[in-house]
Amino acid sequence: MPVLEARIIERGGDEVNGRSRLRGSRWTFSVAAMLLVVLFAACSRQSQADRLLEEARVEVKRGRLPQALSLLERVTREYPGTEAARRAEEDARLYRGLLEAARLDPLRRARDVMVQTAREIEAAHARGGAWPESLGPGVADPWQRPLIYERTPAGYRLVCLGADGTPGGEPDLVIVNGHFTEDPLGGNP
């Protein structure tokens, strides 16, 4: 009886369930290519966010804080979760504070001028027993307008018309007899 020879065919090491080595290589290449595309997109996204962040910083150096804030807000809105978005949020908080301080600075300076002028009026009254007839020359608000001073039957009124320079505008500052008040211009204390 003849002996039947059985041949055992060896499978390739990468062959699983009928896939050849070539098919496995294609799959690996496809996965690697997809990962590279995702990585490139993430890097590109980060670099775009970094570019906008740098543009914002250039605007700050030019003294254009509102434009810088606009760019920073764009970074946080369009690139959430990136390092650039985190830095943009921090910078925006700082620049908003600076803008608010710049907006309020003339008002603060106006209050300081008003307080100093009222002290001088009070000191003149203490020295001479009467309220001064007028303010000395050069007493002006931060907008380079003279303060309004008037003697009243009960003392004096000192007024700064604020940034807009009009009575009743925003914000008018009024001191009556040494105290800030909301007394309208022309009213008697």
C-alpha positions in Angstrom: 0.0 0.0 0.0 1.4 3.2 -1.0 2.2 5.7 1.6 0.4 8.9 1.2 2.5 11.8 1.8 0.8 14.7 3.5 2.2 18.1 3.0 1.9 20.6 5.6 1.7 24.1 4.4 3.0 26.7 6.7 1.3 29.9 7.1 3.2 33.1 7.1 3.8 34.7 10.5 1.6 37.7 9.6 -1.2 35.7 8.0 -4.2 35.5 10.2 -7.6 34.1 9.1 -6.6 34.1 5.5 -5.0 37.6 5.3 -1.7 37.7 3.6 1.4 39.6 4.7 0.7 42.2 2.0 -2.8 42.9 3.3 -1.5 43.3 6.8 1.1 45.7 5.6 -1.6 47.8 3.8 -3.7 47.9 6.9 -0.7 49.1 9.0 0.2 51.7 6.4 -3.4 53.0 6.3 -3.6 53.3 10.0 -0.2 55.0 10.1 -1.3 57.4 7.3 -4.5 58.2 9.2 -2.6 58.9 12.4 -0.2 61.2 10.5 -3.1 63.1 9.0 -4.7 63.5 12.4 -1.4 64.5 13.9 -0.7 67.0 11.1 -4.2 68.5 11.5 -3.7 68.9 15.3 -0.3 70.5 14.8 -1.8 72.7 12.1 -4.6 73.7 14.4 -2.2 74.5 17.2 0.0 76.5 14.9 -3.0 78.5 13.6 -4.0 79.2 17.2 -0.4 80.2 18.0 -0.3 82.5 15.0 -3.5 84.3 16.1 -2.1 84.6 19.6 1.0 86.2 18.3 -1.0 88.6 16.2 -2.9 89.6 19.4 0.4 90.3 21.1 1.5 92.5 18.2 -1.7 94.5 18.6 -1.0 94.9 22.3 2.5 96.3 21.5 0.9 98.7 19.1 -1.4 99.8 21.9 -4.6 98.5 20.2 -6.1 96.5 23.1 -9.6 96.2 21.6 -8.2 94.6 18.5 -6.0 92.3 20.6 -9.0 91.2 22.7 -10.9 90.4 19.5 -8.1 88.1 18.3 -7.8 86.5 21.8 -11.5 85.8 21.9 -11.3 84.3 18.4 -8.5 81.9 19.6 -10.6 80.7 22.6 -13.7 80.3 20.5 -12.2 78.6 17.4 -9.5 76.5 19.2 -10.9 75.4 22.5 -8.8 73.0 24.5 -5.5 74.1 23.0 -2.6 75.5 24.9 -3.0 78.7 22.9 -6.6 79.0 24.0 -5.6 78.7 27.6 -3.0 81.4 27.2 -5.5 83.6 25.2 -8.0 83.4 28.1 -5.3 84.5 30.6 -4.2 87.4 28.3 -7.7 88.5 27.6 -8.5 88.7 31.3 -5.4 90.9 31.8 -6.2 93.1 28.9 -9.9 93.5 29.8 -8.7 94.7 33.2 -6.3 97.2 31.6 -9.0 98.5 29.3 -11.3 99.0 32.3 -8.6 100.7 34.3 -7.8 103.0 31.3 -11.5 103.8 31.0 -11.8 104.6 34.7 -8.5 106.5 35.0 -9.8 109.9 33.9 -12.7 109.6 36.3 -10.4 108.7 39.1 -8.2 111.6 38.3 -11.2 113.9 38.1 -12.2 112.7 41.6 -8.7 113.4 42.9 -8.7 116.9 41.4 -12.1 117.6 42.9 -11.0 116.4 46.4 -7.9 118.5 46.2 -9.8 121.6 45.0 -12.4 121.1 47.7 -9.7 120.9 50.4 -8.2 124.2 49.1 -11.7 125.8 49.1 -12.2 124.6 52.7 -8.7 125.8 53.8 -9.4 129.3 52.2 -12.7 129.4 54.1 -10.9 128.4 57.4 -8.3 131.1 56.9 -10.5 134.0 55.8 -13.9 133.1 57.2 -15.6 133.4 53.8 -15.9 131.1 50.8 -13.6 132.1 47.9 -15.1 134.2 45.1 -13.6 131.9 42.4 -11.0 129.1 41.8 -7.5 130.0 41.0 -6.2 129.7 37.4 -5.4 126.4 36.0 -7.8 124.3 38.0 -9.0 121.9 35.3 -10.4 118.4 35.0 -8.6 115.5 33.1 -10.3 116.6 29.9 -8.7 120.1 30.3 -12.0 121.9 31.1 -12.3 124.2 34.1 -14.2 123.0 37.1 -17.4 124.8 37.8 -17.4 126.6 41.1 -20.1 128.6 42.7 -20.8 130.0 46.1 -24.2 129.2 47.5 -26.1 130.6 50.5 -25.1 127.5 52.5 -21.5 127.2 51.2 -20.3 126.1 47.8 -20.8 123.7 44.9 -17.9 122.3 42.8 -18.8 120.5 39.6 -16.9 118.4 37.0 -18.9 117.7 33.9 -17.1 114.5 33.1 -15.9 113.1 29.8 -18.8 114.4 27.7 -18.6 118.0 29.1 -22.3 118.4 29.4 -24.5 118.9 32.5 -26.3 115.8 33.4 -24.0 113.6 31.2 -22.0 110.6 32.3 -20.5 110.9 34.8 -20.8 114.4 36.4 -19.1 114.8 39.7 -20.5 117.2 42.3 -19.1 118.2 45.6 -21.4 120.3 47.9 -19.8 121.7 51.0 -17.0 119.1 51.1 -19.1 116.1 50.2 -19.7 114.2 47.0 -23.3 114.3 46.1 -25.7 113.6 43.4 -27.1 117.1 43.7 -27.9 118.3 40.1 -26.0 121.3 38.8 -27.8 124.5 39.9 -29.7 123.0 42.8 -29.2 124.4 46.3 -27.8 122.3 49.1 
